[in-house]
Amino acid sequence: MEGLYHLFFFGAAGLCLFLGLVYRVSALAGLTLALLVLAVRGYLRARRRLRGLRVGRVTEASAFEGDEVRVELVLENHGREPVPLVEIVDSFGPALADRQALLDAGPLAGGHRRRLAYRTFCSRLWGLHFVGPLTLRVSDPLGLVSLRRAFADVQPFDVFPRVHSVAGLERLGTRASFAPSEPTAARAGQSAAYLGVRDFRTGDDVRRLHWPATARRGLPMVKEYEQDQMPYFTLFLDLDRSQRAGTGQKSTLEYVVRTAACLLASAARRGDLVQVFGEGARPLFVPPGRGELHLAHALDQLIRVRQGGRVPLLDLVEREQATVPIGSTAALLSASVFLDPGRLAELLEGLRARRVQTVLVAVDKDSFLPIDRRPRAREDVEARAQELLAITLARGAHMGVLTADQELEDELARPDWLLAHAR
């Protein structure tokens, strides 16, 4: 509609000029000149208005798939002249309808600001997306001239995989004293679990005096408690390029990333200190941390991984197993069931000796569309899966297998998913 309006205006001006020159009618030539003056004045005024406008964006840096996101736009007028009818166009990459337009009716007085907002959904799949740029459009009072100005306010926006609670993980790990995030070790420390009494030492809190024992011994005796020990959850991620299979949402990378996100979220939200190791095209390392901010950092690193590494999963576990604390939980997330049985048994024995509760999650690569090699026979896959299951059960570990025909949400939400394999 705006294009037709401009076409009519300038077409009328051109027609008046043509008729004025052909018929030597000065009035038509004067009318043309007046229309041109209006257009020039409108252009200068619109440019002056646009020059004084600034716009910025305030929003979160990340969200999960399907989440609603609120984006706030701050419009400022640094000029002196009030500006009406300002159109703001923003590009929100995580949404399928990525163009978001808002109209500020105004007028926005000079030296003032106004906040506008829109809501949209993260309808695209997990990954790194971008928000921006921003574009402003203003017109002169008659609407003859419309000018635009782009602001290169482009911000990265992380879309995390939708996470589901891994129900079987809740029953694994160390015991707790105060809360699920505060298990204790049976040695001297500070917790709610009573360990015994001992002689008073310089620096001991007098509030911990054990009066009955003091009366019996005739010497000051203090209560001693078990030592608090924060629970750890360590995730080892298989990013070996030789394990690639499938495409899109039915691929080993998709299943590995989504399962890893669910494991991390379940562990972090039960209070564990979470750390992650992987060896893809670039090393993946998330140092120990806890809380929602640390979970967001771990997921931020996770959505950037690719299956481009050359280090097998068991090599990675062997190299980093010393970082797994005693009495913690470790998860091995493999993209294939074809792990070396002998090496797996040796690693599980080593972790068991340090009282580490181990979980093996294997994504059945051969159930996905092959990329560079033919899939193995189903009989061989099932036989290897049963062999790995026997190895894990014999060493007190737990195991789960994921295939392309399973829905991750339904499988991970089963309360007995990990534990059922131990029966």
Residue pairs with C-beta under 8 A, 6 or more apart in sequence:
2 143
2 146
5 143
6 144
9 35
9 39
9 144
10 39
12 35
13 32
13 35
13 36
13 39
14 32
16 28
16 29
16 31
16 32
16 35
17 28
17 29
17 32
19 25
19 28
20 26
20 27
20 28
20 29
20 30
20 31
20 32
21 29
38 142
38 144
39 144
39 145
41 140
42 139
42 140
42 141
42 142
42 144
42 145
43 140
43 144
43 145
43 147
45 140
45 141
46 138
46 139
46 140
46 145
46 146
46 147
47 147
48 79
48 81
49 79
49 81
49 83
49 138
50 136
50 138
50 147
50 148
50 149
51 79
52 77
52 78
52 79
52 80
52 81
52 83
52 110
53 75
53 76
53 77
53 78
53 79
53 83
53 86
53 136
53 138
53 149
54 75
54 76
54 78
54 151
55 73
55 74
55 75
55 76
55 88
55 134
55 136
55 151
55 153
56 73
56 74
56 76
56 134
56 153
57 71
57 72
57 73
57 74
57 90
57 131
57 132
57 134
57 153
57 155
58 71
58 72
58 73
58 74
59 69
59 70
59 71
59 72
59 131
59 155
59 157
60 69
61 155
61 156
61 157
61 158
62 157
62 158
62 159
62 160
62 296
62 299
62 300
63 69
63 94
63 122
63 157
63 158
63 159
63 160
64 122
64 159
64 160
64 161
64 162
64 163
65 122
65 124
65 125
65 126
65 159
65 160
65 161
65 162
66 121
66 122
66 123
66 162
67 121
67 122
68 119
68 120
68 121
69 92
69 94
69 119
69 120
69 121
69 122
70 117
70 118
70 119
71 90
71 92
71 100
71 117
71 118
71 119
71 120
71 131
72 115
72 116
72 117
73 88
73 90
73 102
73 115
73 116
73 117
73 118
73 134
74 113
74 114
74 115
75 86
75 88
75 104
75 108
75 113
75 114
75 115
75 116
76 112
76 113
77 83
77 108
77 109
77 110
77 111
77 112
77 113
78 110
78 111
79 110
80 110
80 111
81 110
82 106
82 107
82 108
82 109
82 110
83 106
83 107
83 108
83 138
84 105
84 106
84 107
84 108
85 103
85 104
85 105
85 106
85 138
85 139
86 103
86 104
86 106
86 108
86 136
86 137
86 138
87 101
87 102
87 103
87 104
87 136
87 137
87 138
88 101
88 102
88 103
88 104
88 116
88 134
88 135
88 136
89 99
89 100
89 101
89 102
89 134
89 135
89 137
90 99
90 100
90 101
90 102
90 118
90 131
90 132
90 134
90 135
91 98
91 99
91 100
91 130
91 131
91 132
91 133
92 98
92 100
92 120
92 131
92 157
93 124
93 129
93 130
93 131
93 157
94 120
94 122
94 123
94 124
94 129
94 131
94 157
94 159
95 120
95 121
95 122
95 123
95 124
96 123
96 124
97 120
100 118
100 120
102 116
102 118
104 114
104 116
108 114
122 159
124 159
125 159
125 249
126 159
126 160
126 161
126 162
126 257
126 258
126 261
126 303
127 159
127 303
128 156
128 157
128 158
128 159
128 303
128 304
129 156
129 157
129 158
129 159
130 154
130 155
130 156
130 157
131 154
131 155
131 156
131 157
132 151
132 152
132 153
132 154
132 155
133 150
133 151
133 152
133 153
133 154
134 150
134 151
134 153
135 148
135 149
135 150
135 151
136 148
136 149
136 151
137 146
137 147
137 148
137 149
138 146
138 147
139 145
139 146
139 147
158 299
158 300
158 303
159 303
160 261
160 296
160 299
160 300
160 302
160 303
161 257
161 258
161 261
161 262
161 299
161 302
161 303
162 258
162 409
163 261
163 262
163 264
163 265
163 266
164 262
164 408
164 409
164 412
164 413
165 262
165 265
165 266
165 269
165 412
165 413
166 262
166 263
166 266
166 412
166 417
166 418
167 412
167 413
167 414
167 415
167 416
167 417
168 398
168 400
168 414
168 415
168 416
168 417
168 418
168 419
169 263
169 266
169 267
169 270
169 329
169 359
169 418
170 266
170 270
171 419
172 329
172 357
172 359
172 398
172 418
173 183
173 231
173 233
173 270
173 272
173 328
173 329
173 357
174 183
174 229
174 231
174 327
174 328
174 329
174 357
175 183
175 184
176 182
176 183
176 184
177 183
177 184
177 191
177 192
177 193
177 226
177 228
178 191
178 192
178 228
179 271
180 231
180 270
180 271
181 230
181 231
181 270
181 271
181 272
181 290
182 191
182 228
182 230
182 271
183 228
183 229
183 230
183 231
183 327
184 191
184 192
184 193
184 226
184 227
184 228
184 229
185 226
185 227
185 228
185 229
185 327
186 195
186 226
187 195
187 226
187 227
188 195
188 224
188 225
188 226
188 227
189 225
189 226
189 227
189 228
190 225
190 227
190 228
191 225
191 226
191 227
191 228
192 225
193 225
193 226
194 223
194 225
194 226
195 224
195 225
195 226
196 224
197 210
197 213
197 221
197 222
197 223
197 224
198 221
198 222
198 224
199 219
199 220
199 221
199 222
200 209
200 219
200 220
200 221
200 222
201 222
204 222
205 222
208 222
208 223
209 220
209 221
209 222
209 223
210 221
210 222
210 223
213 221
214 220
214 221
229 327
230 272
230 273
230 290
231 271
231 272
231 273
231 328
231 329
232 272
232 273
232 274
232 275
232 288
232 324
232 325
232 328
232 329
233 263
233 264
233 267
233 268
233 272
233 273
233 274
233 275
233 328
233 329
233 330
233 331
234 275
234 276
234 277
234 323
234 324
234 328
234 329
234 330
234 331
235 260
235 263
235 264
235 267
235 274
235 275
235 276
235 277
235 330
235 331
235 333
236 277
236 278
236 313
236 316
236 317
236 320
236 330
236 331
236 332
236 333
237 256
237 260
237 276
237 277
237 278
237 284
237 305
237 313
237 333
238 256
238 278
238 312
238 313
238 316
238 332
238 333
238 334
238 335
238 336
239 256
239 278
239 279
239 280
239 281
239 284
239 305
239 306
239 307
239 308
239 309
239 311
240 279
240 307
240 309
240 310
240 311
240 312
240 313
240 335
241 307
241 308
241 309
241 310
243 252
243 307
243 334
243 335
243 336
243 365
244 251
244 252
244 253
244 307
244 335
244 371
244 372
245 251
245 252
245 335
245 365
245 366
245 368
245 369
245 370
245 371
245 375
246 252
246 253
246 254
246 368
246 369
246 371
246 404
247 369
248 254
250 368
250 369
250 404
251 368
252 307
252 335
252 336
252 363
252 365
252 368
253 306
253 307
253 335
255 335
255 363
255 402
255 404
255 408
256 307
256 333
256 335
256 363
257 302
257 303
257 305
258 408
259 333
259 361
259 363
259 402
259 408
259 412
260 276
260 302
260 333
261 299
261 302
262 408
262 412
263 331
263 333
263 361
264 274
264 276
264 295
264 298
264 299
264 302
265 295
265 299
267 274
267 329
268 274
268 290
268 291
268 292
268 294
268 295
268 298
269 295
271 290
272 290
272 329
273 288
273 289
273 290
274 286
274 288
274 289
274 290
274 294
274 295
274 298
275 286
275 287
275 288
275 289
275 323
276 284
276 285
276 286
276 298
276 301
276 302
277 284
277 285
277 316
277 320
277 323
278 284
278 285
278 305
278 309
278 316
279 309
279 310
279 311
279 316
280 305
280 306
280 307
280 308
280 309
281 306
281 308
281 309
284 301
284 302
284 305
286 297
286 298
286 301
289 297
289 298
307 335
313 332
313 333
313 334
313 335
313 339
314 339
314 340
314 343
314 344
314 347
317 332
317 347
318 343
318 347
321 347
321 350
321 351
324 330
324 351
324 354
324 356
326 354
326 355
326 356
327 354
327 355
327 356
328 356
328 357
329 356
329 357
329 358
329 359
330 351
330 356
330 357
330 358
330 359
331 358
331 359
331 360
331 361
332 358
332 359
332 360
332 361
333 361
333 363
334 360
334 361
334 362
334 363
335 363
335 365
336 362
336 363
336 364
336 365
336 366
337 362
337 364
337 365
337 366
337 381
337 384
337 385
337 388
337 401
338 365
338 376
338 384
339 362
339 388
341 387
341 388
341 391
344 360
344 388
344 391
345 391
345 394
345 395
348 358
348 391
348 392
348 395
348 397
349 395
351 358
351 397
352 358
352 395
352 396
352 397
357 396
357 397
357 398
358 392
358 395
358 396
358 397
358 398
359 397
359 398
359 399
359 400
359 418
360 388
360 392
360 397
360 398
360 399
360 400
361 399
361 400
361 401
361 402
362 385
362 388
362 399
362 400
362 401
362 402
363 401
363 402
363 403
364 381
364 385
364 401
364 402
364 403
364 404
365 375
366 375
366 376
366 378
366 381
367 375
367 381
367 403
367 404
367 405
368 375
368 404
385 401
388 399
389 399
389 421
392 398
392 399
392 421
393 399
393 421
393 422
398 418
398 419
398 421
398 422
399 418
399 421
399 422
400 411
400 417
400 418
400 421
401 421
402 408
402 411
411 417
414 420
